[in-house]
Amino acid sequence: MNLLKKPLMAAMLGVSTLGLSVAAPSATQATSSVPIDVWALRDVVNAVQISPDGQHLLVHINPSREGEYLLQIYKTSDLSTPYRTLNADPMEIISAQWVSPNVIVGNAWEIKRETVRRQEDDTRNYATYFYNLERNKFSQVDGNLAVINTLPDEPDEVLVAAAESVADLGVDPFAAFRPRSFYRLNLKTGSQSLVMRGTSKYGNIIFDNKGNPRFAIGQESDFTVRTYYRKPGDGSWTQFGTVYDQNDHENLYRFLAGFQGLAHIDPENPNLGYMIEARNGADKASLWEFNFETGEYGREVFSAPDADVMSIGTHSIPGRDTLAYAQYPGAKWERHWFDAEEQALYEALEQQIPYAHQINISSRSYDGRTMVVSNRGPKDPGSFWLVKDGQLAKLGSRNPLLNQEALADVEYIRYPARDGMMIPGYVTKPQGEGPFPLIVLPHGGPHVTEVISYDEWGQLLASAGYMVLQPQYRMTVGWGKAHFDGGYGEHGGKMQDDKDDGALYLVEQGLVDPDRIAMFGWSYGGYAALVSLSREPQIYQCAIAGAAVADPAKTYRLGAGRAGRIPKALNDWAERRGTIGINPIQEVSKVNIPLLMVHPEDDSRVLYYHFEDYKKAFEAAGKTGEFVTLEDADHFYRTLMYTHQQQFYTKMLDYLANDCGPGGL
């Protein structure tokens, strides 16, 4: 395809294409070179998708600072004004996707309760809707459902199942075994017909594009995990592969990381599948062929030298579904290509989209001539582009008020920990010449994957003159089993050393002032910030702990510790997070630097008692700190409204500038 760097039509230029009306920012409230009001925006354009026939665009959009998301539909022949604008009042639309040329399916939520009653409780109710464009009819479907397969050969039906609220967060080791029921949803009537009920033995089922169940993973009463497959048309399951014991610590990485297993079924050969597995004693997972006819593995298709293969991508034309690439972490989500046509298309897009970093073709028409492309990276908070008949035009941005040229570069590094383990990391570089003040920003989880992308916190801090280090400390997922296992029982120990060693490495490189270092983290990262308060020798001037796990021992007692019978390895892992190593609430007497602690009032992941209990113990010990509650906010970024972020960002930058150590950082 010949992509031309010129607009489809004059009306498509810039953000005004999609009718955005975002209030101008007020004056800067803190030391950032960009007004806080700009950073505090919820994503203005959250998603854009082309209909399969290429005739319409759906745009998930928040047109005002404190407003709610709407669904706008445009005709691709006229993008000057929305063809339809939809809301789900009194609920808010949180997702939308085309499932046929005329039907959109998505989810909505609304706050229904004032308090979080237990771990992983939610103050919101959820609903599923489908919208028929031709009839202009908006209907609610019973249950909170997720589309599993659009069934390309059956335009009036899709395959759905109960939505997994936390599976995408990479922190629920039982998600793969939680039984789900699967239904065909009729897009004309909204009726559902049961296809299959999941059981504990066949808990998580993968279907092919014909709607046939092909792969299942299940848990037995003795906590062994088995995998099963079916050939097309079969009525029963056949067990294959290794039986994994959840009582065995050697299998923790597999279950906690959650990415190993069936990745794809070949649409042209239903007996050929692709598995992501660490086989034959390998430290890192790679991509393997699997023969459904014989139940045996074939050749190793691809392995990455320094990381796990974590996913695959398919051809961007809907319904074609052939294997296009394998994906693994590095400086970004790196891709090993199998499809030369797709590779050439992506490379052409990378050449023409400004500040191209992580390019994705998020949707494409059946004929391939029209597509929506997204980009996200250090200098792009997330942009959306339309390609139509070989021409390229920008549709909008997640944050159109940011000056992309002023955003900071991010570098991928690997540095040695004190015991010799090599730790990946990402360094955001502010404008000017070093040595800089440094913020160590560990990710949450801790068993999640982080690669260079657009990081709002990192960019906010860099705009205020701080270098930012995001260490991929041991237990971070994607760097192999040894890297993960190195963090076992090391909360507050070697996992904490990895963070300090990254800061000291940057000092040795002459990039960082050793007397101007602070730590800021959220969730597990908040736990790490609390641990940093009493480190000896102390390298930090202050710490900022957001949504922090302040008393992991109490969390263990209220969770895994009283949950009844769970696998030994998972229980031991949870216990070591809570009762072995550093428990911050027991360390308040040793705190030797100032603290800013911020917590969402309705946090469903790290309950609010962490904040209340720690504040009480901290003040009783006579330590110096400030404590801020984000009212009506939950743990996750998507629940933080404009007012929450404005409050938090203003306080954080002011604290760093004025109260972090002697005279501020």
C-alpha positions in Angstrom: 0.0 0.0 0.0 1.3 3.5 -0.9 0.8 5.7 2.1 0.8 9.4 1.3 1.6 12.0 4.0 -1.3 14.4 3.2 -4.7 14.8 4.7 -7.8 12.9 3.4 -9.7 16.2 3.4 -9.2 19.6 4.9 -11.7 19.0 7.6 -9.7 16.0 8.9 -6.7 18.1 10.0 -6.1 18.3 13.8 -8.2 17.5 16.8 -11.1 19.6 15.6 -11.9 16.8 13.2 -13.7 14.9 16.0 -15.4 17.9 17.5 -13.2 18.2 20.6 -13.9 21.1 22.9 -11.4 21.0 25.8 -11.2 24.1 28.0 -7.9 25.9 27.9 -5.6 25.3 30.9 -5.3 27.7 33.8 -1.9 29.1 34.9 0.7 26.6 36.1 0.1 25.7 39.7 3.5 24.1 40.4 6.9 23.7 39.0 6.0 21.7 35.8 6.7 23.5 32.6 3.3 22.3 31.5 0.2 23.4 33.4 -1.2 20.8 35.8 -4.6 21.1 34.2 -3.1 19.6 31.0 -1.6 16.6 32.8 -4.8 16.1 34.8 -7.1 15.5 31.8 -8.7 12.1 31.5 -7.9 10.6 28.0 -9.8 12.9 25.6 -10.0 10.3 22.9 -9.9 6.8 24.4 -10.5 4.7 21.4 -11.2 4.9 17.6 -12.3 2.0 15.5 -13.3 1.6 11.8 -16.4 -0.5 11.0 -15.6 -3.7 9.1 -17.1 -2.2 5.9 -15.0 0.9 6.2 -18.0 3.2 6.2 -18.1 4.4 9.8 -15.8 5.4 12.7 -16.7 5.0 16.3 -14.9 7.4 18.7 -14.9 6.9 22.4 -14.5 10.5 23.5 -14.6 12.8 26.6 -15.1 16.3 25.2 -14.8 18.2 28.5 -12.5 18.2 31.5 -15.0 17.0 34.0 -17.5 15.3 31.7 -18.2 11.7 30.9 -17.3 9.5 27.9 -19.6 9.5 25.0 -19.7 7.4 21.9 -19.6 9.3 18.6 -20.1 7.7 15.2 -18.8 9.4 12.0 -19.3 8.5 8.4 -15.9 8.2 6.8 -17.1 10.2 3.9 -17.8 13.2 6.1 -15.7 13.6 9.3 -16.7 17.2 9.9 -19.5 16.4 12.3 -20.7 13.3 14.2 -23.4 11.2 12.5 -24.6 9.9 15.9 -23.7 10.8 19.5 -24.7 8.3 22.2 -24.5 8.1 26.0 -25.6 5.6 28.5 -27.1 7.9 31.1 -27.2 7.4 34.0 -24.2 5.1 33.3 -21.0 6.0 31.5 -19.8 4.2 28.4 -16.3 2.7 29.2 -15.7 0.5 26.1 -17.0 0.0 22.5 -16.2 -2.2 19.5 -17.6 -3.0 16.1 -18.7 -6.6 15.9 -20.4 -6.2 12.5 -20.8 -3.4 9.9 -23.9 -2.2 11.8 -23.5 -3.2 15.4 -21.4 -2.0 18.3 -21.0 -3.9 21.6 -19.5 -2.4 24.7 -19.7 -1.9 28.5 -20.8 0.8 30.8 -20.5 1.5 34.5 -21.9 3.7 37.3 -21.0 4.3 40.9 -23.6 2.6 43.2 -22.0 2.3 46.6 -20.0 4.7 48.8 -17.7 2.2 50.5 -15.5 -0.8 49.5 -16.7 -3.8 51.5 -13.9 -6.2 50.9 -10.8 -6.9 48.8 -11.5 -6.5 45.1 -15.0 -5.2 45.8 -16.1 -2.4 43.5 -18.3 0.6 44.1 -19.5 0.4 40.5 -22.2 -1.6 38.7 -21.5 -2.8 35.1 -23.7 -3.5 32.2 -23.3 -4.6 28.5 -25.0 -2.8 25.7 -25.3 -3.3 21.9 -26.2 -0.6 19.5 -27.7 -1.1 16.0 -26.6 1.7 13.7 -29.1 0.9 11.0 -32.0 1.0 13.4 -30.5 3.6 15.7 -31.4 1.4 18.6 -29.5 1.2 21.9 -30.2 -1.9 24.0 -28.9 -3.3 27.3 -27.9 -6.9 27.6 -28.2 -8.9 30.8 -24.9 -9.4 32.6 -21.4 -7.8 32.3 -20.1 -9.6 29.2 -17.0 -9.5 27.1 -16.8 -10.4 23.4 -14.7 -13.5 23.0 -15.0 -14.0 19.2 -16.8 -12.0 16.6 -17.5 -15.2 14.5 -16.6 -13.7 11.1 -18.7 -16.1 9.2 -21.9 -15.3 11.2 -22.6 -11.6 11.0 -25.7 -11.8 13.3 -23.9 -13.5 16.2 -20.9 -13.1 18.5 -19.5 -15.3 21.2 -19.5 -13.7 24.7 -18.6 -14.6 28.2 -18.7 -13.0 31.7 -16.2 -10.1 31.7 -13.0 -10.6 33.8 -12.6 -7.4 35.8 -9.0 -8.0 36.9 -7.6 -10.5 34.4 -5.9 -7.8 32.3 -4.1 -6.5 35.4 -1.9 -9.5 35.6 -2.3 -10.0 39.4 -4.9 -12.7 39.7 -3.3 -16.2 39.6 -6.7 -17.9 39.7 -8.3 -16.1 36.7 -7.3 -18.9 34.3 -9.2 -21.5 36.3 -12.3 -19.5 37.1 -15.2 -21.2 35.3 -16.9 -19.1 32.7 -20.1 -19.7 30.7 -20.0 -18.9 27.0 -23.0 -17.7 25.0 -23.9 -16.7 21.5 -25.3 -13.2 21.5 -27.8 -12.5 18.7 -27.1 -9.0 17.5 -30.6 -8.5 16.1 -32.6 -9.6 19.2 -30.1 -9.3 22.1 -31.0 -12.9 23.1 -28.4 -15.2 24.4 -28.0 -19.0 23.9 -25.7 -21.1 26.0 -22.8 -22.7 24.2 -20.8 -24.2 27.0 -20.5 -23.9 30.8 -17.0 -23.8 32.2 -16.1 -26.0 35.1 -13.1 -26.1 37.4 -11.7 -28.9 35.2 -12.2 -27.0 32.0 -12.1 -23.4 33.3 -10.8 -21.1 30.6 -11.8 -22.1 27.1 -10.4 -20.8 23.8 -12.6 -21.0 20.7 -11.7 -20.8 17.0 -13.3 -18.4 14.5 -15.9 -21.0 13.7 -17.1 -21.0 17.3 -15.6 -24.4 18.1 -14.0 -24.9 21.6 -10.4 -25.8 21.0 -8.3 -25.4 24.1 -9.0 -25.5 27.9 -7.0 -25.3 31.1 -8.3 -26.6 34.3 -7.5 -27.2 38.0 -8.0 -30.5 39.8 -8.9 -30.9 43.4 -5.2 -31.7 44.2 -4.2 -28.3 42.7 -2.6 -29.9 39.6 -3.3 -28.1 36.4 -3.9 -29.8 33.1 -4.4 -28.6 29.6 -6.8 -30.1 27.0 -7.5 -29.7 23.3 -10.3 -30.6 20.8 -10.1 -31.2 17.1 -12.8 -29.3 15.1 -16.1 -31.0 15.6 -15.0 -33.2 18.5 -17.4 -33.5 21.5 -14.8 -34.3 24.1 -11.5 -33.1 25.4 -8.1 -34.7 25.1 -5.4 -34.0 27.7 -1.9 -33.1 26.5 1.3 -31.7 27.7 2.9 -31.3 31.2 0.8 -31.6 34.3 1.8 -28.6 36.5 1.5 -28.8 40.3 0.5 -25.5 41.9 2.0 -26.7 45.2 5.5 -26.7 43.5 7.4 -23.4 43.8 9.1 -24.1 40.5 5.7 -23.3 38.8 5.0 -20.0 40.4 6.2 -18.0 37.4 3.9 -19.8 35.1 0.8 -19.2 37.2 1.6 -15.7 38.4 2.7 -14.3 35.0 -0.2 -16.0 33.2 1.0 -15.6 29.6 2.1 -19.2 28.8 -0.3 -21.5 26.9 -2.2 -21.4 23.6 -1.5 -18.2 21.7 -3.2 -18.9 18.3 -4.9 -21.4 16.1 -4.0 -21.4 12.4 -7.2 -20.4 10.4 -6.0 -22.3 7.3 -5.0 -25.5 9.2 -7.2 -26.2 12.2 -4.8 -28.9 13.4 -2.0 -26.3 13.8 -1.7 -24.2 16.9 1.0 -22.0 18.4 1.9 -22.3 22.1 4.0 -20.0 24.2 6.0 -22.2 26.5 9.3 -22.5 28.3 10.1 -26.0 27.3 13.0 -28.4 27.9 14.3 -26.5 31.0 14.5 -23.1 29.2 14.6 -20.0 31.4 12.5 -18.0 28.9 9.3 -18.8 27.1 9.3 -19.0 23.3 6.8 -19.7 20.5 6.2 -23.4 19.5 4.1 -25.1 16.9 1.5 -27.6 18.3 -0.3 -30.3 16.3 -3.8 -30.8 17.5 -4.1 -34.0 15.5 -1.3 -35.8 17.3 -1.2 -33.8 20.5 2.5 -33.1 20.1 4.8 -30.1 19.9 6.6 -29.3 16.7 9.4 -26.9 15.9 10.3 -23.9 18.0 9.1 -21.0 15.9 10.9 -18.1 17.6 12.8 -17.3 20.8 14.0 -13.9 22.0 17.5 -13.8 23.5 16.9 -11.7 26.6 13.1 -11.9 27.2 10.0 -14.1 27.1 7.9 -14.2 24.1 4.6 -13.0 25.6 2.1 -12.8 22.8 1.5 -12.9 19.1 -0.2 -10.7 16.6 -2.3 -11.7 13.5 -2.9 -10.1 10.2 -4.7 -6.8 10.5 -7.5 -7.5 8.0 -10.4 -9.0 10.0 -11.1 -12.6 9.3 -7.7 -13.3 7.7 -6.2 -14.1 11.2 -2.9 -15.6 10.0 0.2 -15.3 12.3 1.9 -12.0 11.7 4.5 -11.6 14.6 5.7 -12.7 18.0 6.0 -10.0 20.7 8.4 -9.6 23.6 9.5 -6.9 26.0 12.6 -4.7 25.3 12.9 -1.0 24.6 9.2 -1.3 23.7 7.0 -4.2 22.7 9.5 -5.7 20.2 8.2 -7.7 17.2 9.6 -10.6 15.3 7.8 -10.7 12.0 6.5 -13.7 10.1 4.3 -11.8 7.6 6.4 -9.7 5.2 3.3 -7.7 3.9 2.3 -6.7 7.4 5.9 -5.8 8.3 6.2 -3.5 5.3 2.9 -1.8 6.2 4.0 -1.2 9.7 7.4 0.1 8.6 5.7 2.5 6.2 3.4 3.8 9.0 6.4 4.2 11.3 8.1 6.4 8.7 5.1 8.7 8.3 3.6 9.1 11.8 5.4 11.7 13.9 7.3 10.3 16.9 6.3 6.8 16.0 7.1 4.4 18.8 4.5 1.7 19.4 2.4 1.5 16.2 -0.7 -0.7 16.1 -3.3 -1.2 13.4 -6.3 -1.3 15.8 -8.9 -1.9 13.2 -9.2 -2.4 9.5 -11.9 -2.9 6.9 -12.6 -6.2 5.1 -11.1 -4.9 1.9 -8.0 -3.6 3.6 -8.2 -0.2 2.1 -9.3 1.6 5.3 -7.8 1.3 8.8 -7.3 3.1 12.1 -3.8 3.2 13.4 -2.7 4.2 16.9 0.7 5.3 18.2 1.9 5.6 21.7 5.4 6.5 23.0 7.5 8.9 25.0 6.6 11.8 22.8 3.1 10.7 22.0 0.4 10.3 24.7 -1.6 8.3 22.2 -2.7 9.4 18.7 -5.2 7.9 16.3 -4.8 8.0 12.5 -7.0 7.2 9.6 -5.6 5.5 6.5 -8.1 5.5 3.6 -7.2 4.8 0.0 -3.5 5.3 0.6 -3.9 8.6 2.4 -3.0 9.3 6.0 -4.7 11.8 8.4 -4.6 12.4 12.1 -7.9 11.9 13.9 -7.1 12.9 17.4 -5.1 12.3 20.6 -5.5 11.1 24.1 -4.1 14.5 25.3 -4.3 17.0 22.4 -3.0 19.9 24.7 0.4 18.5 25.2 3.3 19.8 23.0 4.9 16.6 21.7 8.2 18.4 21.0 8.5 19.3 24.7 8.0 15.7 26.0 11.1 13.9 27.2 13.0 11.1 25.6 13.2 7.7 27.4 16.2 5.3 27.2 16.3 1.6 27.7 19.2 0.5 29.9 20.5 -2.6 31.7 22.5 -2.1 34.9 24.1 -4.5 37.4 22.6 -5.1 40.8 24.9 -5.6 43.7 24.7 -9.4 43.4 25.5 -9.3 39.7 22.0 -9.8 38.3 21.4 -7.5 35.3 18.3 -5.3 35.7 16.5 -3.7 32.8 15.3 -0.2 33.3 13.9 2.9 31.6 15.3 6.4 32.1 13.3 9.5 31.3 15.6 12.4 30.6 14.5 16.0 31.4 15.6 19.0 29.3 19.0 20.5 30.2 22.3 19.2 31.4 22.9 16.9 34.4 23.5 15.9 37.0 19.8 15.9 37.6 17.6 15.3 40.6 16.2 11.7 40.3 12.9 10.1 41.0 13.0 6.3 41.3 9.5 5.2 40.0 9.0 1.4 40.6 5.9 -0.1 38.9 3.1 -1.8 40.8 2.2 -5.4 40.8 4.9 -6.4 41.3 4.5 -9.3 38.9 3.5 -7.2 35.8 5.3 -6.2 32.6 6.5 -2.7 31.9 8.1 -1.4 28.6 8.8 2.1 27.3 5.6 3.8 26.3 4.0 7.0 27.2 4.1 7.3 31.0 2.2 10.3 32.3 3.9 10.3 35.7 7.4 10.0 34.2 6.7 12.8 31.7 5.1 15.0 34.3 8.2 14.7 36.6 10.6 15.2 33.7 8.8 18.4 32.7 9.5 19.6 36.3 13.2 18.9 35.8 13.5 15.4 37.4 15.2 12.4 35.8 13.0 9.3 36.2 14.2 5.7 36.6 11.7 2.9 36.2 13.6 -0.2 37.3 12.4 -3.6 36.1 13.4 -5.2 39.4 13.4 -8.9 40.0 9.9 -10.4 39.9 9.0 -8.2 37.0 7.4 -10.4 34.4 8.8 -10.9 30.9 12.5 -11.3 31.6 12.5 -15.0 32.3 12.0 -17.4 35.2 15.3 -16.7 37.0 14.6 -12.9 37.0 11.2 -13.6 38.5 12.3 -16.2 41.0 15.0 -13.9 42.2 12.4 -11.9 44.0 10.9 -14.8 45.9 10.7 -13.7 49.6 12.7 -10.6 48.8 10.1 -7.8 49.3 12.1 -5.1 51.0 15.3 -7.1 50.3 16.9 -7.8 47.0 13.8 -6.3 45.2 14.5 -3.1 47.0 18.3 -3.3 46.4 17.5 -3.4 42.6 15.9 0.0 42.9 18.7 1.6 44.9 21.3 0.1 42.7 19.7 1.6 39.6 19.8 5.1 41.3 23.5 4.6 42.2 24.3 3.4 38.7 23.0 6.7 37.3 25.0 8.6 39.9 28.1 6.7 38.7 27.3 7.7 35.2 27.4 11.3 36.2 23.7 11.8 35.3 22.3 12.2 38.8 23.1 14.3 41.9 23.6 11.8 44.8 22.1 14.3 47.2 18.9 14.8 45.2 17.2 11.4 45.0 13.6 10.5 45.9 11.3 7.5 45.4 7.7 7.6 44.2 5.5 4.6 43.6 1.9 3.4 43.5 0.5 0.1 44.9 3.5 -2.2 45.2 5.5 0.8 44.2 4.0 2.6 47.1 5.1 -0.2 49.4 8.6 0.2 48.0 8.4 3.9 48.7 7.5 3.2 52.4 10.3 0.7 52.6 12.7 3.3 51.3 11.9 5.5 54.3 14.1 3.5 56.7 16.8 2.2 54.4 20.4 2.2 55.6 22.5 3.6 54.2 19.9 6.1 53.1 20.2 7.5 49.6 16.8 9.2 49.4 15.7 12.7 50.4 12.0 11.8 50.7 9.4 9.3 49.4 6.0 9.6 47.9 3.8 6.5 48.5 0.6 6.2 46.5 -2.1 3.6 47.3 0.6 1.9 49.2 0.6 -1.6 50.8 1.6 -0.4 54.2 0.7 -3.5 56.2 1.1 -6.6 54.0 1.0 -8.9 57.0 -2.6 -7.7 57.7 -3.5 -8.1 54.0 -2.2 -11.7 54.2 -4.2 -12.4 57.3 -7.4 -11.1 55.8 -6.8 -12.6 52.4 -4.8 -15.7 51.6 -4.2 -16.4 55.3 -7.8 -17.1 56.0 -9.0 -18.0 52.5 -9.0 -21.7 53.3 -7.3 -24.3 51.2 -5.2 -22.8 48.4 -2.1 -24.2 46.7 0.9 -24.3 48.9 3.3 -22.5 46.6 0.8 -19.6 46.1 0.1 -19.4 49.9 3.9 -19.4 50.6 4.4 -16.7 48.0 1.6 -14.6 49.5 2.9 -15.2 53.0 6.3 -14.0 52.1 4.8 -10.9 50.6 3.2 -10.3 54.0 5.1 -11.7 56.9 8.7 -12.3 55.8 10.8 -9.4 54.9 10.0 -5.7 55.5 6.6 -4.7 56.8 6.5 -0.9 56.6 4.0 -0.4 59.4 6.5 -2.2 61.8 9.3 0.1 60.6 7.9 3.6 61.4 10.3 4.1 64.3 13.2 3.8 61.9 11.9 6.3 59.3 14.6 8.9 58.6 13.3 10.9 55.7 10.0 12.9 55.0 6.9 11.2 53.5 4.0 12.2 51.4 1.3 9.5 51.4 -1.6 9.6 49.0 -4.5 7.1 48.9 -7.8 6.7 47.0 -10.7 6.6 49.4 -12.5 3.8 47.6 -9.4 1.7 46.8 -10.6 -1.9 46.0 -7.1 -3.4 45.5 -5.2 -1.8 48.5 -7.9 -1.1 51.0 -8.0 2.2 52.8 -7.0 0.7 56.2 -3.4 0.7 54.9 -3.5 4.5 54.8 -5.4 4.9 58.1 -3.3 2.4 60.1 0.0 3.7 58.8 -0.9 7.3 59.4 -1.8 6.6 63.0 1.4 4.6 63.6 3.5 7.2 61.8 2.1 10.2 63.7 2.4 8.3 67.0 6.1 7.8 66.3 6.5 11.6 65.8 7.7 11.4 62.2 7.4 14.1 59.5 4.9 13.5 56.8 1.8 14.6 54.9 -1.3 12.5 54.2 -3.7 13.1 51.4 -7.0 11.3 50.5 -8.4 11.2 47.0 -12.1 11.2 47.7 -14.3 8.8 45.7 -11.3 7.5 43.7 -10.3 3.8 43.3 -6.9 2.2 42.8 -6.8 2.2 39.0 -5.9 4.9 36.6 -9.2 4.7 34.7 -11.0 5.7 38.0 -9.0 8.8 38.6 -11.0 11.8 37.4 -9.7 15.2 36.4 -10.1 16.6 39.9 -8.3 13.6 41.5 -5.3 14.0 39.2 -5.3 17.8 39.5 -5.2 17.5 43.3 -2.6 14.7 43.3 -0.2 16.3 40.7 -0.3 19.7 42.3 0.5 18.3 45.7 3.2 16.0 44.5 5.2 18.7 42.6 4.8 21.2 45.4 6.0 18.6 47.9 9.0 17.7 45.8 10.0 21.3 45.3 9.6 22.5 48.8 9.4 19.7 51.4 11.5 16.8 50.1 14.6 16.8 52.2 16.4 20.0 53.2 15.1 22.8 50.9 13.3 20.5 48.5 14.5 18.2 45.8 
